Amino acid sequence: MVGRPTVHDVAREAGVSLATVDRVLNERPGVRKVTAQRVADAMERLGYQRDMAAANLSKRRHYRLVFILAAGTNSFMHMLRDAVSGTASFTSADRIELETILVPPFDGPALAAALDRLDTSRIEGVAMVATDAPEVRDAIARLVAKGIHVLTLVSDAPTSKRAKFVGVDNVVAGRTAAGLLGRCCPLPGRIAIVMGSSLLRDHVERRLGFETVIAREYPHLTCLSPIEGRDDSETVARLLSARLAADPEIVGIYSLGAGNGGIVQALRQRQGQRRISVVVHELTRSARTALIDGTFDAVINQDAGHEVRSAVRILKSLIDGRPTFDAQEKISIDIFMRDNLP
């Protein structure tokens, strides 16, 4: 056979009419199981691949996807919300509707409750910033059992029944931060680590990668126990200020979550003292300003827009039963300093 097989070829191979092939492809009633199987076998022998875009257009299919993100002051979560809104303005032409639901940060029961409240009769896919908690994993399993495709976004729940994770390799991100901060701190001293919560998988993995590289490659530096700032600038400022006042040997700060405005506040209180090197995550407005004025040395970033667009493409592929293009969906780790700000 020359060229791509068509429905005419399938009908001829299966010995049925075009109308029968159409009923099978569109899962319409009126076809005996044995006939449907004969059509399926013919499709497999011919290597027939359906044009899902044309099929969905003919059925005027709508895709209804939900993004569940963390509420609060986390600037990166605000960037994700903006990315969902911006993406929705383009996907509507392809009959893809996006909805955003906000839940309290670091709250596994609240996230699980939000998942259980979803109307599974009107949605087909969910992308969520996961809290890696048992009740969340159970809620994901209940959604999947109802035929809903689930992705984790930014922070993973790897032992759940989610289909895929969309985000950076957070262990590598932490290793990258260690390499940057280690080079910025040539003298012996201690590193203050600021994290949002140990309930977030991305924060735990970043800390693991960071501490592993510091211990192996920068033995003159010692990592202190993390400060859990709950991604809140005021909390970070208060806790970090107390840590800096109590320990004059701190030479570096690694912030692996949000609330980085609190780091700026804490450092301003110690003007005139020895400079402390700082590496943080996510190129927010406050992080950009701190890079420009020299308060921060480097920012490790992930592209919120890319993550949202990838989640939409992956969910659509899962709904259509088509493979995903993994190379396109790989989220890169970007490093920004004052000299290469976009």
N, C-alpha and C positions, 0 to 999 in steps of 0.2 A: 504494500500500500504506500502511495506517495503522499507526503504531506500529513497534516494532523488529522486524526480520525474525527468524524462528525457523527451527529445523531443518526444521520441516514445510514452510515456504516454500521452503527450499533444495531439499528433496527434490522438491517439485512443480515448481520451475523447472528442475531438472536432469533430471526425468523418471526418477528412481530411487526406491528404497525408503528409508525412514528408517534401516534397518539398514545400507544402503550408505553413507549420509551419516555414520553413526556410525563405520563402519570407516575412512572417509577422515579424519575429524576426529581419531581416536585412532591413526592410522597403523597400523592392523591389516592383516594380509595378506588376500588373497582378493578384491582389487578390481583390475580391469584398468586400465592406465595411462590409456587413453582415457576410461574412466568417471570415474576420479579427477580428470582434467582437467576433465571436464564439470561435476563438483561444484564444483571450484575456481572455474570461470568463473561458475557460478550465484551462488556466495557473493560474488564481486566485483561482479556486476551488482546484486545486492540490497543490497550494503553490509553484509553479515552480519558481526557481530563476536562472537567466541566469548566466553562467560563463563568465563574461565580459572579463577577460584576454584572454580566448580562442577565444571568439568572435572577439575581436579586432585584435588578431594575425591572425585569418582567413581572416579578411578584410585588414590586414596590415595597421591598422589605425595609424595615427600620431596625437599626441596632441601638439598643438603649443600654448605656454603660454608666456605672456609678463610681466616682472616686471618693474614698473615705480618707480624710486628712485630719491632722491635729489642729484643734483650735488654739487660741492663745497668741502670744506675742512673738513666737518663733518666726524670724524674718524669712527663713528658707521655706517654711510652710506657706507663708504669704506668697512667695515666688511660685510655689507649686500651684496654689489657687489661681494666681494670675495666668499661669501657663495653661491650666484647664480651660479657663474662660477664653483665652486667646485661641486655643486649639478648637474649641467648640464653634467659633465663628467660621472656621473653614470646613469642619467635618459635617456641618448641617447640610451642605450641598450633596454629600454622599449618604444622606439619610442616617447619620450617626449622631445620636443625641447624648450629650454628656451632662451629668448631674454631679454636684459636689455636696457631700455631707460632712459636717465637722463634728468631731468628738473630743472630749478632754484629753490632753496629752498624758501619756504614761498610765492610762487607766484601762487595764485589760477588761474588766467587767463591762465598762461603758462601751468599749469597742465591740465586744461580743454581743451586747444588747443591740447595738446599731446594726450589726450583721443580721441578727435574728429578726429585726423589724423590716428588713427589705422585702418589698413586694415581688416575689419571684415570678409572679405571673406577667410582669411587665418589663423585667430587666433580663439581660443575658450575660452580663459580665461585670466584674467588680475589680477595681484596683485599689489597694489599701496600704497605708503606712502602718506596718504591723507592730504590735506589742507582742513579744514572744512569750505568751502566757498560755496555760492549759485551756482556759475558757475560750480564748481566741482560736486556738487550734481546733477545739470542738465545734465552734461556730462555723469555721471554714469548712469542716467536714460535712456539716449539715447542709450548707449551701451547695457544695459539690454534689452531694447525694440528690439534690433537686435539679441537677443539670446546669447549674450556674458556673461559669468559668471564673476563677479567682486568681489574681496576680498580687504579689506583694511588691511594694514600691518603696525605694530608699532603704527601708529597714525590713529584714526578712523574718520569716517564721519557717525555717527550712525543714522542720520535721512535720509540718502540716501537710494537708492535701492540696495546697496551692499549686497551680500549673507551672508558673515561672516566677522568677524574681527579676525585677527591673531596677538596676542601680549599679553603683560601682562595686568593685571588690574591696570591701571595707578593711580587710586585713592588709591588703596591699596599700590602701590609703594611709593606714596607720604606720606602715613601714616607711612610706614616702615621707610622712611628717617627721619621723625619727631621723631620717637621713638629712633632711633640711635643718632641723633644730640642732642636731649633733654638730653639723658644720658651723653653725652660728655660735656655738658655745665651746670654745677651745679650752677654757679653764675649768678646773674641777668645781663641781657644785651640784645642786639638786634641781630637779624638774617638777614643777607643779602641774598636775593634770586636772583639767576641768571637764567633767562630763555631764550630760543631762540626767541620765538614769541608767542603772544597770539592767533595767527591764527592756531596753532597746538593743536589739541584736547588733545594729550597726555601731553603736557606741562600744559595746563589749568587744567586737571584732577589731575596731580601730585601736582600742587600748592594747589588745593582745599583740597586734602587729607592731605597735610603737614600742612597747616595753621589751619585746623580743630583740629588736634591732639595737635599742639603746644598750641593753645588757651585753650583747655580743660585740658590737662595734664601737661603743663609746663608754668604756668602763669607768672613765673619769666622771661620768654623770650618774646620778641616782634618782630614780623615779619615786616620788612621794605617793602616798595613797590618794586616790582621786577625790576631788571635791564634787559632790553631786549638786549642781546648780539648778536642776529642773528646767534648763533652757530659758531661765528668767534672768534678765540683766541685773535687776536689783539684788536678787539672791546671790548671783555670781559675784557682784561687787562686794557685798558684805562678807561672804565667806573667803574670797580670795584676799581681800584686804587684811583680814585677820591672819591668814596663812602667811602672807608676806611680812607682816609686822612681827610674827613669831619666829620667822626663819630667815635671817639675813643671808644665808648661803644659797638661796634660790637664784639661779642664773637663767632659767628658761621657763616658759609657760607653753603648754600644749593644750589647746581647747578643742575637743573632739565633738562638741555639740554646738548648741546655739547660746544666745545670751552673751555674745562677745562684746556688746556695749559695756557690760559690767567689767570686763577686763580693762577696757580703756579707763573707766572710772577709777578702778583700783590702782592703776599705774599713775594716774594723775596725782593721786594723794602722796606719792613718794617722789615728787620732783626734786631734783638735785642729788638723788642717790644714784648708785650704779645702774646702768641701763640693763634691762632684762630682755632677752630675745623671746619673740612670740611667734608661734605658728598656729593658725586656726583653720577651720573649715568653712566653706561657702562664701562666695563673693557677694555679700550683701552690701547695702549702701554704707553702713557703719564700718564694715571691714575694708571697703575701698578707701574711705577717708583715712582710716588708721594706717593703711599701706602708704598712702601718699604722704602723710605727715611723719612717717618713720616709726610709728608706735608698733606696728606689726612688721615682721620680716617677710612672711609668705602666707598665702592663702591657698588651700587645696579646695578645688571646686568641682562640683558635678552639675551638668547642664539640666536645669529643671524642665525646660522646654523639650529637650530631647527625651527625657524620661517619660513625660506625659504623652508625647507623640508615639513613642515606642510602645507604651502600654496600650494605646488605642489600636495600633497596628497589630499587636500580638493578640489582643482580645478578639479583634475582627477575624484574624486567621483561625483562632481556635473555634470560634462560632461557625465559621465556614468549613471547618475540617481541613484546612490547608496548612502546609508547613510554614514556619516562620523563617525569615532571613536573618539568622543570628548575627552575622557580621554587621548588618545595618543597625541592629538593636543593642550592640555592645556600648555601654556607657563608659566613656573615658574619664580618667583622672587628670584634671587640669591643674597646673601650678601657676599661680600668679604672684609676681612681685611688683614693686613700684615701677620697674622699668618695662614691663610688658602688659600693663593693664589694657584691656580692650576698650 
